[in-house]
Amino acid sequence: MRITAALFLLVTLVVNWLANSLPLGGRTTGELAAEYPNLFVPAGVTFSIWGVIYLGLMTWAVMQFVPGRREVGRMLAPGFALTSVLNAGWLFAWHYGQVEISVVIMAALLVTLLGLNARLGGWAPERLRGPAPESARFAFGVYLGWISVAFIANVTALLVA
């Protein structure tokens, strides 16, 4: 599962990079957000949180290869794979003007991240020692926090569309 999770992370990073470097649909993610003016769209600098999220996810992915830390990967990898697919799917929907579909995808991403964070919070205290659980809690906690805000922004964009 750890190789699969690492590959899904790589795909997520590549699709996110392509979304803004090509860009998909001819416009960057930020340019598209500007097309739906509302009071809830976060300031541009706020989107730098993705660097923190991806750094956290990379740390989590690397920690899966450390002996004695693999259980975290086995526990979270299927849900993480789903978040990767949903993340990429959201980018395609958003970049090709399918705002309604992007909201549904973002809702699924939010629910998936809630599930991953619930699993992390359900561990016994003695199992929370060491870098793997903490890196997982950090990565998926920040990811959930951002997607919670992004979901509201996505719904707001739909309402003003």
One Martini backbone bead per residue (centre of mass of N, CA, C, O) as a GRO file, in nm:
protein
  161
    1MET     BB    1   0.052   0.065  -0.015
    2ARG     BB    2   0.289   0.272  -0.013
    3ILE     BB    3   0.330   0.290  -0.318
    4THR     BB    4   0.047   0.374  -0.392
    5ALA     BB    5   0.041   0.634  -0.225
    6ALA     BB    6   0.284   0.767  -0.365
    7LEU     BB    7   0.154   0.769  -0.647
    8PHE     BB    8  -0.093   0.939  -0.574
    9LEU     BB    9   0.070   1.183  -0.489
   10LEU     BB   10   0.207   1.232  -0.758
   11VAL     BB   11  -0.050   1.277  -0.920
   12THR     BB   12  -0.150   1.517  -0.757
   13LEU     BB   13   0.092   1.702  -0.812
   14VAL     BB   14   0.077   1.700  -1.123
   15VAL     BB   15  -0.213   1.800  -1.163
   16ASN     BB   16  -0.173   2.066  -1.008
   17TRP     BB   17   0.048   2.174  -1.188
   18LEU     BB   18  -0.104   2.159  -1.462
   19ALA     BB   19  -0.349   2.342  -1.393
   20ASN     BB   20  -0.138   2.605  -1.390
   21SER     BB   21   0.075   2.562  -1.633
   22LEU     BB   22  -0.091   2.531  -1.889
   23PRO     BB   23  -0.378   2.543  -1.842
   24LEU     BB   24  -0.659   2.421  -1.760
   25GLY     BB   25  -0.885   2.560  -1.980
   26GLY     BB   26  -0.684   2.836  -1.990
   27ARG     BB   27  -0.695   2.855  -1.663
   28THR     BB   28  -0.646   2.932  -1.360
   29THR     BB   29  -0.764   2.889  -1.053
   30GLY     BB   30  -0.761   3.195  -0.978
   31GLU     BB   31  -0.903   3.305  -1.230
   32LEU     BB   32  -1.164   3.152  -1.178
   33ALA     BB   33  -1.233   3.270  -0.899
   34ALA     BB   34  -1.259   3.569  -1.014
   35GLU     BB   35  -1.536   3.498  -1.174
   36TYR     BB   36  -1.658   3.476  -0.857
   37PRO     BB   37  -1.764   3.726  -0.701
   38ASN     BB   38  -1.693   3.747  -0.346
   39LEU     BB   39  -1.656   3.754   0.014
   40PHE     BB   40  -1.510   3.447   0.044
   41VAL     BB   41  -1.262   3.477  -0.109
   42PRO     BB   42  -0.956   3.421  -0.071
   43ALA     BB   43  -0.664   3.525  -0.061
   44GLY     BB   44  -0.405   3.443  -0.258
   45VAL     BB   45  -0.198   3.368  -0.026
   46THR     BB   46  -0.370   3.136   0.099
   47PHE     BB   47  -0.289   2.913  -0.124
   48SER     BB   48  -0.008   2.836   0.014
   49ILE     BB   49  -0.114   2.594   0.184
   50TRP     BB   50  -0.041   2.371  -0.020
   51GLY     BB   51   0.253   2.345   0.062
   52VAL     BB   52   0.193   2.232   0.343
   53ILE     BB   53   0.021   1.995   0.260
   54TYR     BB   54   0.229   1.854   0.071
   55LEU     BB   55   0.451   1.826   0.282
   56GLY     BB   56   0.285   1.650   0.474
   57LEU     BB   57   0.224   1.421   0.268
   58MET     BB   58   0.519   1.351   0.211
   59THR     BB   59   0.592   1.272   0.496
   60TRP     BB   60   0.386   1.048   0.522
   61ALA     BB   61   0.489   0.879   0.283
   62VAL     BB   62   0.777   0.831   0.392
   63MET     BB   63   0.697   0.700   0.672
   64GLN     BB   64   0.596   0.425   0.543
   65PHE     BB   65   0.912   0.321   0.504
   66VAL     BB   66   0.929   0.290   0.806
   67PRO     BB   67   0.993   0.087   1.031
   68GLY     BB   68   0.701   0.071   1.239
   69ARG     BB   69   0.508   0.281   1.033
   70ARG     BB   70   0.299   0.117   0.836
   71GLU     BB   71   0.012   0.121   0.959
   72VAL     BB   72  -0.071   0.401   0.871
   73GLY     BB   73  -0.077   0.340   0.571
   74ARG     BB   74  -0.282   0.109   0.575
   75MET     BB   75  -0.510   0.280   0.707
   76LEU     BB   76  -0.501   0.542   0.485
   77ALA     BB   77  -0.461   0.475   0.179
   78PRO     BB   78  -0.747   0.444   0.060
   79GLY     BB   79  -0.841   0.733   0.134
   80PHE     BB   80  -0.612   0.881  -0.006
   81ALA     BB   81  -0.673   0.787  -0.290
   82LEU     BB   82  -0.947   0.927  -0.300
   83THR     BB   83  -0.842   1.217  -0.259
   84SER     BB   84  -0.679   1.223  -0.521
   85VAL     BB   85  -0.911   1.183  -0.718
   86LEU     BB   86  -1.082   1.424  -0.618
   87ASN     BB   87  -0.877   1.646  -0.662
   88ALA     BB   88  -0.852   1.605  -0.968
   89GLY     BB   89  -1.153   1.623  -1.036
   90TRP     BB   90  -1.192   1.911  -0.940
   91LEU     BB   91  -1.002   2.048  -1.138
   92PHE     BB   92  -1.151   1.967  -1.393
   93ALA     BB   93  -1.426   2.084  -1.326
   94TRP     BB   94  -1.334   2.377  -1.271
   95HIS     BB   95  -1.167   2.428  -1.544
   96TYR     BB   96  -1.451   2.336  -1.712
   97GLY     BB   97  -1.714   2.479  -1.563
   98GLN     BB   98  -1.817   2.256  -1.332
   99VAL     BB   99  -1.941   2.364  -1.052
  100GLU     BB  100  -2.140   2.153  -0.951
  101ILE     BB  101  -1.942   1.915  -0.961
  102SER     BB  102  -1.726   2.042  -0.777
  103VAL     BB  103  -1.904   2.037  -0.522
  104VAL     BB  104  -1.946   1.733  -0.504
  105ILE     BB  105  -1.647   1.660  -0.490
  106MET     BB  106  -1.578   1.833  -0.241
  107ALA     BB  107  -1.771   1.686  -0.051
  108ALA     BB  108  -1.629   1.411  -0.076
  109LEU     BB  109  -1.356   1.512   0.027
  110LEU     BB  110  -1.453   1.604   0.304
  111VAL     BB  111  -1.561   1.329   0.402
  112THR     BB  112  -1.296   1.174   0.370
  113LEU     BB  113  -1.129   1.353   0.566
  114LEU     BB  114  -1.306   1.303   0.810
  115GLY     BB  115  -1.248   0.998   0.820
  116LEU     BB  116  -0.941   1.011   0.852
  117ASN     BB  117  -0.945   1.186   1.113
  118ALA     BB  118  -1.109   0.986   1.280
  119ARG     BB  119  -0.903   0.758   1.273
  120LEU     BB  120  -0.674   0.915   1.410
  121GLY     BB  121  -0.848   0.984   1.677
  122GLY     BB  122  -0.895   0.656   1.755
  123TRP     BB  123  -0.640   0.612   1.887
  124ALA     BB  124  -0.441   0.502   2.105
  125PRO     BB  125  -0.218   0.670   2.295
  126GLU     BB  126   0.031   0.466   2.257
  127ARG     BB  127   0.009   0.507   1.926
  128LEU     BB  128   0.105   0.833   1.915
  129ARG     BB  129   0.390   0.775   1.890
  130GLY     BB  130   0.574   0.939   1.683
  131PRO     BB  131   0.600   1.053   1.349
  132ALA     BB  132   0.367   0.921   1.192
  133PRO     BB  133   0.110   1.014   1.340
  134GLU     BB  134   0.181   1.317   1.344
  135SER     BB  135   0.209   1.356   1.037
  136ALA     BB  136  -0.079   1.267   0.978
  137ARG     BB  137  -0.232   1.469   1.149
  138PHE     BB  138  -0.122   1.717   1.014
  139ALA     BB  139  -0.185   1.669   0.716
  140PHE     BB  140  -0.498   1.597   0.748
  141GLY     BB  141  -0.577   1.847   0.916
  142VAL     BB  142  -0.501   2.071   0.716
  143TYR     BB  143  -0.660   1.963   0.480
  144LEU     BB  144  -0.936   1.979   0.617
  145GLY     BB  145  -0.934   2.278   0.683
  146TRP     BB  146  -0.914   2.379   0.391
  147ILE     BB  147  -1.161   2.227   0.269
  148SER     BB  148  -1.368   2.365   0.445
  149VAL     BB  149  -1.322   2.643   0.319
  150ALA     BB  150  -1.336   2.566   0.014
  151PHE     BB  151  -1.627   2.470   0.017
  152ILE     BB  152  -1.755   2.741   0.076
  153ALA     BB  153  -1.635   2.880  -0.173
  154ASN     BB  154  -1.764   2.687  -0.381
  155VAL     BB  155  -2.059   2.742  -0.307
  156THR     BB  156  -2.045   3.046  -0.353
  157ALA     BB  157  -1.980   3.027  -0.653
  158LEU     BB  158  -2.243   2.887  -0.727
  159LEU     BB  159  -2.438   3.116  -0.623
  160VAL     BB  160  -2.298   3.339  -0.835
  161ALA     BB  161  -2.326   3.188  -1.123
   0.00000   0.00000   0.00000
